[in-house]
Structure formats: structure tokens, C-alpha cells
Amino acid sequence: MRDAITAVLEVDPSFKGLTSEAVTDDEIHAACLSVATTMDFSDMVGNAEFQAALLAIRSAHRRLASD
């Protein structure tokens, strides 16, 4: 997941200034659970990982923006 988060952060300018280290393990875990319960598992695992990474990043972004 950390590699996927890093990859998203490298290409998405909307998360400028956010590092993969800022995304907590709890945010990653929650994002994975969310994706696992809502995703069509006929999709590739890489897509699930990407979606979970994006959710975790968004969560960290919201948390840090509210501080």
C-alpha cells in the first residue's frame, strides 16, 4: 500500500505537500476495509490497491487540512 500511495502522490497535484508517511496505518486499514466491502472483485487486485491508496490519501489530506 505504501508504494501505491507514493505512486498516487507523485502524479496527483491535488495532494501537493502530502507525503506517504503522513498517511497513517489506521487510514490505510480503513480504506482497505471500505474497498473490500464495496468493490466488485472481478476487478484486478491492482485497481483495489489503487482505490484504497487514494482513499487513505484523501483521509490523511482531510485530517491534516483540519489541523
NUDO-717998 format. One record per residue: residue number from 1; x, y, z of N, C-alpha, C in turn. Coordinates in steps of 0.1 Angstrom, whole numbers, plus 2048, in hexadecimal, padded with zeros to 3 digits. Layout:
N
KELO    nr   n.x   n.y   n.z   ca.x   ca.y   ca.z   c.x   c.y   c.z
KELO   NUM     X     Y     Z      X      Y      Z     X     Y     Z
...
***
This chain:
67
KELO    nr   n.x   n.y   n.z   ca.x   ca.y   ca.z   c.x   c.y   c.z
KELO     1   808   7F4   800    800    800    800   809   80D   800
KELO     2   813   80D   807    81C    819    808   821   81C   7FA
KELO     3   825   812   7F2    82A    815    7E5   81F   81B   7DC
KELO     4   812   816   7DE    807    81B    7D6   804   829   7DA
KELO     5   805   82C   7E7    802    83A    7EC   80D   843   7E6
KELO     6   819   83F   7E6    824    847    7E1   822   84A   7D2
KELO     7   81E   83F   7CB    81B    841    7BC   810   84B   7BA
KELO     8   805   84A   7C1    7FA    854    7C0   7FF   862   7C3
KELO     9   807   864   7CE    80B    871    7D2   814   877   7C7
KELO    10   81C   86F   7C0    825    874    7B6   81E   879   7AA
KELO    11   812   875   7A7    80B    879    79B   7FF   882   79D
KELO    12   7FA   883   7AA    7EE    88B    7AC   7F1   898   7B3
KELO    13   7F1   8A3   7AC    7F5    8B0    7B2   7EB   8B5   7BD
KELO    14   7DF   8AF   7BE    7D6    8B3    7C8   7DA   8B0   7D6
KELO    15   7E4   8A7   7D8    7E9    8A3    7E5   7F8   8A9   7E7
KELO    16   7FB   8B4   7E0    808    8BA    7E1   80C   8BC   7F0
KELO    17   818   8B8   7F3    81D    8BB    801   81A   8AF   80A
KELO    18   811   8A6   806    80E    89A    80F   818   88F   80C
KELO    19   81D   889   816    827    87E    814   820   871   817
KELO    20   825   866   812    820    859    816   821   856   825
KELO    21   82A   85B   82B    82C    859    83A   821   860   842
KELO    22   81A   86A   83C    80F    871    842   803   869   843
KELO    23   802   85F   83A    7F6    856    83A   7F8   84B   844
KELO    24   7EF   84B   84E    7F1    841    859   7ED   833   856
KELO    25   7F2   82A   85E    7EE    81C    85C   7DF   81A   85E
KELO    26   7D9   822   867    7CB    821    869   7C3   826   85D
KELO    27   7C8   830   856    7C2    835    84A   7C3   82B   83F
KELO    28   7CE   824   83E    7D0    81A    834   7C6   80E   837
KELO    29   7C6   80A   843    7BD    7FF    847   7AF   802   844
KELO    30   7AA   80E   848    79C    812    846   799   812   837
KELO    31   7A2   817   82F    7A0    818    821   7A0   80A   81B
KELO    32   7A8   801   81F    7A8    7F3    81A   79B   7ED   81D
KELO    33   796   7EE   82A    789    7E8    82D   77E   7EE   825
KELO    34   77E   7FB   823    774    802    81B   774   7FC   80D
KELO    35   77F   7FB   807    780    7F6    7F9   77C   7E7   7F9
KELO    36   780   7DF   802    77D    7D1    802   76E   7CF   803
KELO    37   767   7D7   80A    759    7D5    80C   750   7DB   801
KELO    38   756   7E3   7F8    74E    7EA    7EE   753   7E7   7E0
KELO    39   75E   7E1   7DE    764    7DF    7D1   75F   7D2   7CA
KELO    40   75E   7D2   7BD    75B    7C7    7B5   768   7BF   7B4
KELO    41   769   7B3   7BA    775    7AC    7BA   779   7A6   7AC
KELO    42   771   7A8   7A2    776    7A4    795   780   7AE   790
KELO    43   781   7B9   796    78C    7C3    793   799   7BD   797
KELO    44   7A3   7C3   791    7B1    7BE    794   7B5   7C3   7A2
KELO    45   7BD   7BC   7A9    7C2    7BF    7B6   7C9   7CC   7B6
KELO    46   7D0   7CF   7AC    7D8    7DC    7AB   7CE   7E8   7AB
KELO    47   7C2   7E6   7A5    7B8    7F1    7A6   7B3   7F3   7B4
KELO    48   7B1   7E8   7BB    7AD    7E9    7C9   7B7   7F0   7D2
KELO    49   7C4   7EC   7CF    7CF    7F3    7D7   7CF   802   7D4
KELO    50   7CE   805   7C7    7CE    813    7C4   7C2   81B   7CA
KELO    51   7B7   815   7CA    7AB    81C    7D0   7AD   81D   7DF
KELO    52   7B2   813   7E5    7B4    814    7F4   7BF   81F   7F7
KELO    53   7C9   81F   7EF    7D4    829    7F1   7CE   837   7EF
KELO    54   7C6   839   7E5    7BF    846    7E3   7B6   84A   7EF
KELO    55   7AF   841   7F4    7A6    843    800   7AE   847   80C
KELO    56   7B9   840   80E    7C2    842    81A   7C8   850   818
KELO    57   7CC   854   80C    7D2    861    80A   7C8   86C   80C
KELO    58   7BC   86A   807    7B2    874    80A   7AF   876   818
KELO    59   7AF   86B   820    7AC    86C    82E   7B7   873   835
KELO    60   7C4   871   832    7CF    878    837   7CF   887   833
KELO    61   7CB   889   827    7CA    897    822   7C0   89F   82A
KELO    62   7B4   899   82C    7A9    89F    834   7AE   8A2   843
KELO    63   7B4   897   848    7B9    898    856   7C3   8A3   858
KELO    64   7CD   8A4   84F    7D7    8AE    850   7D2   8BC   84D
KELO    65   7C8   8BD   844    7C3    8CA    840   7BB   8D0   84C
KELO    66   7B5   8C7   854    7AD    8CC    85F   7B5   8D0   86C
KELO    67   7C2   8CC   86C    7CA    8CF    877   7CE   8DE   878
***
